[in-house]
């Protein structure tokens, strides 16, 4: 369970810092270029893969659930002093479909990270060859872009509180039923979480998340140093 707690802690830190790192990078680039338009160019390039995955996942899931999409934008903008990397405008719908559409980038991001882990990082070889260095930089860039853009925004998660309350109620009913009826629901869950194969994959994913966490920490430090100057 320690590995699961560590993984959840990493995800929590990435979630809490993902918006701040974009603003920190914008501060760094603005200090160099002195123009908003020029400062937005490297922001666009750095996060483009993640933005595409984020917004397209909204779009595709909305289409699958028969929710009309009015507009999709993949170009970063500054609105009310905050950077918006992209957005998808959809027709108003019910809470459940809104929540599924809002959560789509998280699911898509984790799925693509799993592909990177399986097919690229799994076959990684330590070497200073140009090809291997390029591959390393590409993987690091992909991880950085995806992990910092895969989390849903406040607007994306409209209806989350209501749905969580309903889900929490049903979970409480199941727990009470297991206590009163003497049915053990937790053993199969714990058995799955502690499975050696699952634990090995969780360990790999946790190690993978250390890369964007390190990059984020570096950029935060740079922004703080530049601001003090």
ZIFEN-V820774 format. One line per field, one symbol per residue. ss: DSSP state (a for helix, b for strand, c for the rest). burial: 1 if it has 16 or more other C-alpha atoms within 10 Angstrom, else 0. A space follows every 10 residues. Layout:
ss: ???
burial: ???
This chain:
ss: caaaaaaaaa aaaaaaaaaa aaaaaaaaaa aaaccaaaaa aaaaaaaaaa aaaaaaaaaa aaaaccccbb bbbcccbbbc cbbbccbbbb ccccaaaaaa aaaaaaaaaa aaaaaaaaaa acccccccca aaaaaaaaaa aaaaaaaccc ccccccccca aaaaaaaaaa aaaaaaaaaa accccaaaaa aaaccaaaaa aaaaaaaaaa aaaaaaaaaa aaaaaaaac
burial: 0010001001 1001101110 1111111111 0000000011 0011011111 1111111110 1100001010 0011011000 0011111101 0000001111 1111110110 0011011000 1000000000 0000010011 1111111111 1100011011 0000000000 0000100000 0000000000 0011000010 0101110110 1110110011 001000000
